[in-house]
Each structure stands twice: as C-alpha cells, then as structure tokens.
Amino acid sequence: MGDGMTRQGTFTFNGISSRDYSLWLTGAGVYGAPARKYESVSIPGRNGTLTMDGGAFEDIEHTYKDCFIASEDAATALQGLRNALMSVNGKVRLTDDYNADEFYLARYMRGLDPDVAPLMKGAKFDLVFTRDPRRFLTSGETTTTLTQSGTITNPTLYPSRPLLRVYGTGNLGVGDVTITINYADSYTDIDCEIMDAYKGAVNCNPYIELSGNDFPTLKAGSNGITLGTGITRVIITPRWYRL
C-alpha cells in the first residue's frame, strides 16, 4: 500500500463491488468540483460581458486513475468488469472508500483500454464515470418525522429538494412554500426533485397546489415546517448534498 494519497481502495457501482473483479484503485481524480452553468452575453457599448447564472452545475467526470486488476485470470476479471459497467443504462448509485459519507449518481460512458501484464495476470487502466455534479450525503437519506410544526436544518451551503410523505389533507408549509393537499387516501408522496406527486402508481398532481407554482427546497440553515389543520404527519427525506 502506498501513501495516503494513493492508498488502495474499492468502489461499488449499481450494487456491484470492484472487489468482485479483483479490482483496486487509487484516490486520484475523485476530489474535483463541477463547473457552474452560466451564459456570457456581450452587450454593444458595454465593457466586459454580462454573466447570466443558470443556478445549476454541469455534469462532471469522476475518474479513478491507475486502477489495477491483480488476478491469476485477469482476462475473466476484465470480461466481468466490462459487462458490469457497460450493461447499465442511466445514472445509478456509485460509492467509494475515499468519500465514505457520500454517494454519487453516475453512468459509465467511456470505453475500456487496459494495459495487460504478461500471462494475463494483471491489468492497469483508468475508469472515467460521468456523474451528477452533486455529492449526496448519506446523512441526507435519514428521514425526519414531524407530527407537529417544527424545523429541519440543512447542514450544507446548497438548497436540497426533499422527498415528502404527507399524511392527511390540508396545508403544509415548507420554508416559504405552501403545499395544499386534497388527496384523501392516507398519504401523498411529493418528490421535489422530479417535481411529482403520487401514491404508488396513482398520479396525485391534480390534487396538490403550490404557492408560487414551485416545489419547495430546504435552504441552507433552518427551515420551518408548518403542519396545518388536517395534516397529521410528514416524513422528510432531505437529500443533503455538497459539491
């Protein structure tokens, strides 16, 4: 094992561990930050440019440099790894040993070009994933349940879009947004990330109203949660993240 900057580690992609393929990696390449989305506009007669902030960030390349397979049968290990990476569609969960309190949403879009050792007992290569710019905190998967009005504190600098399971009908206040719920069958799930309301396969969007026509976010710091008459409980999955 090398020094702290190049210690051997593993990752898990879509529930499959790199250990399953005798694959080890270094931490190089996993500490980068994404670029902010913005548009620069040049205005005649005005010095410089006007920068229009898109309020979001670009996808980022998440690179595991100098990965290596140490196996008596590197060919079989490589075949299994190729299939595990290439068979996945869309962004799925990616975790590694270097940032154990985080997870990513990533897809593998590159090819695989290993430098194979003699007698096929080893191989070395880089793996480059394309991932969502957010580093989601595992603590953001822990739910908070409120049966009366209270607060929830966002420990990061970035507004998150929570998943809300709301029991009852009436008004629920989340920060400065009021959600009016008219669906009377036990509970309604409101996913502020994908901007959708449902209960299982039932579309509940016709039964909710949003003040300002926008789904709420949990801003940095304290956020007030107000349970109006008829709302008996709310379960919040906050989805904290950092960059």
C-alpha positions in Angstrom: 0.0 0.0 0.0 1.3 3.4 -0.9 1.0 6.7 0.9 -2.3 8.4 2.0 -2.8 10.0 -1.5 -2.6 6.7 -3.3 -3.9 4.1 -0.9 -5.7 1.2 -2.4 -9.5 1.3 -2.4 -12.7 0.0 -4.0 -15.9 1.3 -5.4 -19.4 -0.1 -5.7 -21.4 0.7 -8.9 -25.1 -0.3 -9.2 -24.6 -2.6 -6.2 -21.6 -4.4 -7.6 -18.3 -4.1 -5.9 -15.0 -3.7 -7.7 -13.7 -6.4 -5.3 -15.7 -8.9 -7.3 -13.3 -8.4 -10.2 -10.1 -8.2 -8.1 -10.0 -4.5 -9.0 -8.3 -1.9 -6.9 -7.9 1.8 -7.3 -6.2 4.9 -6.0 -8.0 8.0 -4.8 -6.5 10.2 -7.5 -9.2 12.0 -9.6 -12.1 11.8 -7.2 -11.8 15.2 -5.4 -12.8 17.6 -8.3 -15.7 20.1 -8.4 -18.1 20.8 -11.2 -18.3 23.9 -13.4 -21.2 26.2 -12.9 -23.7 26.6 -15.7 -23.7 30.2 -17.0 -24.0 32.2 -20.2 -21.8 35.1 -21.1 -23.5 37.9 -23.1 -21.6 40.7 -24.9 -23.6 43.9 -24.9 -22.6 46.6 -27.5 -21.2 49.7 -25.9 -20.6 48.0 -22.6 -17.2 46.9 -21.3 -16.7 43.3 -20.4 -19.5 40.7 -20.6 -22.7 40.1 -18.7 -22.8 36.8 -16.9 -26.1 35.1 -16.6 -26.0 32.4 -13.8 -28.1 29.3 -14.7 -28.3 28.4 -11.0 -27.0 24.9 -11.6 -23.8 22.9 -12.3 -22.6 20.8 -15.2 -22.1 17.0 -15.0 -18.5 16.1 -14.0 -16.1 13.4 -15.0 -15.3 11.2 -12.0 -12.0 9.4 -12.7 -10.4 6.5 -10.9 -6.8 6.8 -12.2 -4.4 3.9 -12.3 -6.9 1.2 -11.4 -5.4 -2.3 -11.5 -6.5 -5.9 -11.5 -4.3 -8.3 -9.7 -5.6 -11.8 -10.6 -4.4 -15.1 -11.8 -7.0 -14.8 -14.5 -7.2 -11.1 -15.4 -9.0 -11.9 -18.7 -12.0 -13.3 -16.9 -12.0 -10.4 -14.4 -11.8 -7.8 -17.2 -14.7 -9.5 -19.0 -16.9 -9.4 -15.9 -15.9 -5.8 -15.2 -16.8 -4.7 -18.8 -20.2 -6.3 -18.6 -20.9 -4.7 -15.2 -20.0 -1.3 -16.5 -21.5 -1.4 -20.0 -24.8 -3.1 -19.2 -26.1 -0.3 -17.0 -28.4 2.4 -18.5 -28.8 5.8 -16.9 -27.3 7.2 -13.8 -27.1 4.8 -10.8 -25.5 4.8 -7.4 -21.7 5.0 -7.1 -19.8 4.9 -3.9 -16.1 4.5 -3.0 -13.8 4.2 0.0 -12.4 7.7 -0.3 -15.6 9.6 0.5 -17.5 7.1 2.6 -20.1 9.7 3.7 -21.1 10.5 0.1 -22.6 8.8 -2.8 -22.9 9.8 -6.5 -25.4 9.3 -9.4 -23.2 8.2 -12.3 -23.1 6.3 -15.6 -20.1 4.7 -17.4 -19.9 6.1 -20.9 -16.2 5.5 -21.9 -14.5 2.5 -23.4 -12.0 0.3 -21.6 -8.4 0.1 -22.8 -6.4 -1.9 -20.3 -2.6 -2.3 -20.3 -2.4 -6.0 -19.7 0.5 -7.6 -17.9 2.3 -10.7 -19.3 0.5 -14.0 -19.0 -2.8 -12.1 -18.3 -2.1 -12.0 -14.5 -2.8 -8.3 -14.2 -4.1 -5.2 -16.0 -3.9 -1.4 -15.4 -6.3 1.3 -16.7 -8.3 4.4 -15.9 -12.1 4.4 -15.3 -14.0 7.5 -16.1 -17.6 7.9 -15.0 -19.9 10.8 -15.8 -21.8 11.8 -12.8 -24.3 14.3 -11.4 -22.4 17.3 -10.1 -23.8 16.8 -6.6 -22.0 14.7 -3.9 -25.0 13.4 -2.0 -24.6 12.9 1.7 -25.6 9.5 3.2 -26.9 11.5 6.1 -29.4 13.0 3.7 -31.1 9.6 3.4 -32.1 9.7 7.0 -35.7 10.6 7.4 -37.1 13.2 9.8 -40.7 12.7 11.0 -42.8 15.6 12.3 -46.3 15.3 13.9 -46.4 18.9 14.7 -44.9 22.1 13.3 -41.1 22.4 13.7 -37.9 22.9 11.8 -35.3 21.0 9.9 -31.7 22.2 9.5 -29.8 21.9 6.3 -26.1 21.4 7.3 -24.8 22.3 3.8 -24.5 25.5 1.7 -26.7 24.2 -1.0 -30.6 24.0 -1.2 -31.8 20.4 -1.5 -35.0 19.1 -3.0 -36.6 16.7 -0.5 -38.9 13.8 -0.7 -42.0 14.5 1.4 -44.5 11.9 2.6 -47.5 13.8 3.8 -50.4 12.2 5.8 -53.8 13.9 5.7 -55.3 16.8 3.7 -54.8 20.5 4.1 -51.9 22.9 4.0 -48.2 22.0 4.6 -45.7 24.8 4.8 -42.1 24.1 3.8 -40.0 27.2 4.2 -41.7 29.9 2.1 -43.8 27.5 0.0 -47.3 26.3 1.0 -48.5 22.9 -0.4 -52.2 22.4 -0.4 -53.1 18.7 -0.5 -56.6 17.4 -1.4 -55.8 13.7 -1.8 -57.7 11.8 0.9 -56.2 8.3 0.7 -53.8 8.1 3.7 -50.7 9.8 2.4 -49.2 11.6 -0.6 -45.6 11.4 -1.7 -44.3 14.7 -3.1 -40.9 14.4 -4.8 -39.5 17.9 -5.1 -36.5 16.7 -7.2 -38.6 15.3 -10.1 -41.5 17.7 -9.3 -44.1 14.9 -9.0 -46.8 13.9 -6.6 -48.0 10.3 -6.3 -49.1 7.4 -4.1 -47.7 4.3 -5.6 -48.9 4.2 -9.2 -51.6 6.9 -8.6 -50.9 10.3 -10.0 -51.6 12.9 -7.3 -50.5 16.0 -9.1 -54.1 17.1 -9.8 -54.7 17.0 -6.0 -52.0 19.4 -4.9 -51.4 23.1 -5.3 -48.2 25.0 -4.7 -47.9 28.7 -3.7 -45.7 30.3 -6.3 -46.1 27.3 -8.6 -42.7 25.9 -7.4 -41.8 22.8 -5.4 -40.1 23.7 -2.1 -36.4 23.4 -1.3 -34.6 23.1 2.0 -32.3 26.1 2.1 -29.0 26.3 4.0 -29.7 26.6 7.7 -33.0 26.3 9.5 -36.2 25.7 7.5 -39.7 26.0 9.1 -42.1 23.1 8.6 -45.8 24.0 9.3 -48.4 21.3 9.6 -51.8 22.9 9.0 -55.2 21.6 10.1 -55.8 18.2 8.7 -52.1 17.3 8.2 -51.2 14.7 10.8 -47.6 13.8 9.9 -44.9 14.5 7.4 -41.8 12.3 6.8 -38.9 14.2 5.2 -36.0 12.6 3.3 -33.9 15.8 2.9 -31.3 14.7 0.3 -28.5 16.9 1.5 -25.6 17.4 -0.9 -22.4 19.3 -1.4 -20.1 19.8 -4.4 
